């Protein structure tokens, strides 16, 4: 081993001695002068590369970091976001996905990097981004809500909540504009804002229904380990109540059309 290292060292020095005479390393003073300029240039390029930076830049999840430079004013899941929504008295837009999700990336490019849509989200909602691999407990609760309400689910999961975390509308991927018979995300945001301002009492009314269905989606170990303040249990109850209210409202509306 020593012999091998010696040969490598000898080869390195020998190679250095065969450099052309016209080649010269910068002097020490020259290197000192270049170093601050080089660092300054890197800082400037970093600033120009990312005109927006939100709170997700401080997170560790690869998925959340992918959204750290969206113009959307994202919050991670936590009390800061909940308190902000209560203080502003606006609904929460909850977006759940994971780093290798194809349609999550599509919706990011189409909507979350869109200046107009980002402005709507920032002005009308408090937006929360969740990595389902980091918070499977939160994902299971709201995925169960969307699946029970619409019969299907998937990612990205898009759910609108009241400031007390009660879901009142949800879905998965939304295109930015109305297309293929589906409402666009811009339309959805406008309708949710309108409903929140004019029909909030209907959105927030609750009842009671099949709490077991949603309770089974959240293991007791996960709820006690991840949400000791019982936020998760409250969300499960609120989901169940909202399911009953929504189903009852839709049934009543359907029957009234038939009369």
C-alpha positions, 0 to 999 in steps of 0.5 A: 500500500505504501509503495502504491501511494508513493508511486501515485504521489510521484506521478502527481508531482511528475505530472505537475513538473511537465506543465507548459512554462506558459501555465502559471498558478495565480499568485496568493494575492490574486487568489485572495482577490478572486475569492470574494468575487466568486462567492459574491457571484454565487450569491447573486446567481442564487438570488436570481434563480429563485425570485420566491422563497417560502417557509418550506425552504426550512423543511427537510422533506424532499417533496416540501423543498421542491415547493420552497420557491413557488410563488404560493405562500406555503406553510408546513402543517402546524399551529402557525398555519392554523392560527394564521387562518383563524386570525385572517378568518379565511379557509385553508387550502391543503395540498398533499403529495409526495416527491415521485408523484407525477400529477403532483409535479404537473399541478405544481407547474400548471398552478403553483408556479402560476402567478395568477393562481398563486395570487388567488391562493395567497389572498383568499386562503392559507395554503398548507403543503404536506408530504404524505410520506412524512405525515401519513396520519394527516394524509389518511384522514383527509384521503378517507374524507375525499374517498368517502365523499366522491368515491375516488381519491389520489394524489395530489390530494386537494382539500379545503378546510375551515380554520378549525380543520373541518373539511368542506370540499376536496378533490385530487388533481385540478387543471388550471383552467376548465377543460374536458368537462372538469372545472379548472383550479381557478374556477374551484378557488373562486367558487370556494371563496364565494361559498365561504363568504355567502354560505359559511354556515352551511359549510360548517354545519355538522351531524353524526355518521359512521365515525368508525369508517374514518377512525379505522383509517388512523391507527391509535399508535399514529394518533398518540405518537404524532398528534398528542394534542388530539388534533387528529381525533378532532379532525376525524370527528369533523370529517364524519360530521361533514360527510353526513351533512354533505350527503344529507344536503345532496340527497335533499337537493336531488329529491327536490328536483324530482318533485 
